[in-house]
């Protein structure tokens, strides 16, 4: 992916970004017919978005009964562990809105085997999708939210890991890249989305965002090629000299 050719919207700060993306997500969900599937990202920046969605007016206006929530990656820890992405999303959003348990598709992290957990989540995704193979004309997700790590990783696709070459499996276990095992959606699964969006906040992300926008193919995030649109939402601290790339506001 060369992110230079994709839209970047620059907002004043993290709170403004959360507000803008909440409206963007609400508009997309309202415009969709039938069920609406979202792949969530972990991290502090998405947490602000989730907290905003859990408050008025979004809490009252969002079509919760039609929306299904998935995770782009997860640490292989119990769901009540402070490191759990599921716990973060539940605390920030899902515990405060009228969403049915059947619409929450958490990554299974029970048991001793991350590989079996990854296979189980792949089976769940395929059951939801209704097919064994992804069709570019029928994306799995309506929206995929993405983070951008300081090393250029997104989800748990880390530099130098074998999963970057994975094109068959939908979900993979990542062992050894970090202190705890991870479960991640692979490139083909993350790419099966009508809309994908990087959420990038803070001056510490400025250099890596520039490399992403320059299309630096050494970055795992730059290898993502969604079947639908790709955009970047950044605050002025992260955008730096690119802050005039797009106007904020809604």
PEMOLIN-V575407 format. One record per residue. SS is DSSP state (2 for helix, 1 for strand, 0 for the rest). PSI is psi in radians with two decimals (NA if undefined). D_CENTER is the distance of its C-alpha to the mean C-alpha in Angstrom with 1 decimal. Layout:
# PEMOLIN-V575407
SS;PSI;D_CENTER  SS;PSI;D_CENTER
This chain:
# PEMOLIN-V575407
0;2.35;16.7  0;1.79;18.7  2;-0.21;16.5  2;-0.57;19.8  2;0.06;20.2  0;2.69;17.1  1;2.36;17.1  1;2.20;16.4  1;2.21;17.0  1;2.21;18.5  1;2.80;18.9  0;-0.75;21.5  0;-3.09;19.6  2;-0.69;16.7  2;-0.72;18.2  2;-0.65;18.7  2;-0.80;15.2  2;-0.76;14.0  2;-0.80;16.8  2;-0.81;16.2  2;-0.57;12.5  2;-0.77;13.8  2;-0.70;16.5  2;-0.76;14.5  2;-0.72;12.4  2;-0.78;15.8  2;-0.74;17.5  2;-0.73;15.3  2;-0.72;15.7  2;-0.61;19.4  2;-0.32;20.0  0;2.53;18.8  0;2.33;21.5  0;-2.77;21.1  0;2.70;18.0  1;2.12;14.6  1;2.29;11.5  1;2.29;8.0  1;2.14;5.2  1;2.68;4.1  0;2.64;3.6  0;3.13;7.4  0;2.91;9.9  2;-0.66;12.5  2;-0.87;11.1  2;-0.55;8.5  2;-0.71;11.5  2;-0.70;13.7  2;-0.81;11.8  2;-0.69;12.0  2;-0.61;15.6  2;-0.71;16.4  2;-0.47;15.3  0;-0.04;17.6  0;2.79;20.5  0;2.59;22.8  0;-0.14;22.7  2;-0.68;19.2  2;-0.61;20.1  2;-0.43;23.1  2;-0.31;21.9  0;2.43;18.6  0;1.21;19.4  2;-0.62;18.3  2;-0.37;20.4  2;-0.15;18.7  1;2.32;15.0  1;2.39;13.5  1;2.20;10.6  1;2.99;8.9  1;2.32;7.0  0;-0.53;5.3  1;2.91;8.1  1;2.55;11.0  1;2.51;14.3  0;1.26;17.3  0;2.81;18.9  0;2.68;20.3  0;-0.29;18.2  0;0.12;20.4  0;2.46;20.0  0;-0.40;19.0  0;-0.14;16.6  0;2.22;14.7  2;-0.65;11.1  2;-0.80;12.6  2;-0.75;15.4  2;-0.81;13.6  2;-0.70;11.9  2;-0.80;15.2  2;-0.71;17.2  2;-0.55;15.4  0;-1.08;14.9  2;-0.48;15.9  2;-0.12;19.3  2;0.06;20.3  0;2.77;19.6  0;1.22;21.4  0;2.35;18.9  0;2.56;20.6  2;-0.59;20.1  2;-0.30;19.9  2;-0.01;16.8  1;2.00;14.9  0;1.34;13.8  0;2.62;13.4  0;2.25;13.6  0;2.27;17.4  0;0.34;18.5  0;2.71;22.2  0;3.04;24.9  0;-0.08;25.6  0;1.82;23.9  2;-0.56;20.2  2;-0.72;21.1  2;-0.61;22.3  2;-0.73;19.2  2;-0.74;17.0  2;-0.67;19.6  2;-0.70;19.6  2;-0.62;15.9  2;-0.73;16.5  2;-0.68;19.5  2;-0.73;17.6  2;-0.75;15.2  2;-0.65;18.4  2;-0.72;20.3  2;-0.75;17.9  2;-0.58;17.8  0;0.36;21.6  0;2.80;22.1  0;-0.32;22.1  0;2.48;20.9  0;2.31;18.2  1;2.09;19.9  0;-0.45;18.6  0;-0.17;20.4  1;1.42;18.6  0;2.59;14.8  0;-0.78;13.2  1;2.57;10.4  1;-0.64;11.3  1;2.36;8.0  1;2.09;4.6  1;2.34;2.8  1;2.50;3.5  0;2.99;6.5  0;1.90;9.9  0;2.84;12.4  0;-0.34;16.1  0;0.11;16.8  0;0.15;14.4  0;2.74;12.0  1;2.62;8.3  0;-2.31;6.9  0;0.71;10.6  1;1.65;12.1  0;2.64;14.9  0;2.43;17.8  0;0.12;20.7  0;2.62;19.3  2;-0.44;20.6  2;-0.35;17.2  2;-0.40;16.8  2;0.00;19.7  0;2.19;18.5  0;-0.07;18.8  0;-0.87;20.1  0;2.57;18.2  0;-0.52;14.9  1;2.50;14.1  1;2.66;15.8  1;2.41;17.1  1;2.00;17.1  0;2.20;20.4  0;-0.32;22.0  0;-0.59;19.3  0;3.06;19.0  0;-0.55;21.4  0;2.62;19.7  0;2.68;18.5  1;2.73;14.9  1;2.26;13.4  1;2.57;10.7  1;2.53;9.9  0;3.02;12.0  2;-0.90;12.1  2;-0.58;13.8  2;-0.80;11.4  2;-0.59;8.2  2;-0.30;10.8  0;1.22;12.1  1;2.44;10.5  1;-0.59;12.7  1;2.28;10.5  1;2.48;7.7  1;2.23;7.4  1;2.34;7.6  1;2.03;8.7  1;2.14;11.7  0;2.43;14.6  0;2.54;17.9  2;-0.43;20.7  2;-0.24;19.8  2;0.00;17.0  2;-0.82;19.5  2;-0.75;20.8  2;-0.57;17.6  2;-0.70;16.3  2;-0.76;19.7  2;-0.67;19.6  2;-0.82;16.3  2;-0.41;18.0  0;-0.07;21.1  0;0.55;19.6  0;1.85;20.3  0;0.00;19.8  0;-0.19;20.2  0;2.21;16.6  2;-0.65;14.1  2;-0.54;11.6  2;-0.19;14.6  2;0.02;14.9  0;2.18;12.0  0;1.43;13.9  0;2.64;12.3  0;-0.37;15.1  0;-2.55;14.4  1;2.70;13.9  1;2.27;11.9  1;2.87;12.2  1;2.23;12.0  1;2.11;12.5  1;2.69;14.6  1;2.99;17.4  2;-0.54;20.9  2;-0.70;21.0  2;-0.64;18.2  2;-0.59;19.5  2;-2.20;23.1  2;-0.16;25.4  2;0.16;22.7  0;-0.26;22.7  0;0.20;24.7  0;-0.42;22.1  0;2.63;21.2  0;2.49;22.5  0;-3.10;20.7  0;2.91;21.5  0;NA;21.3
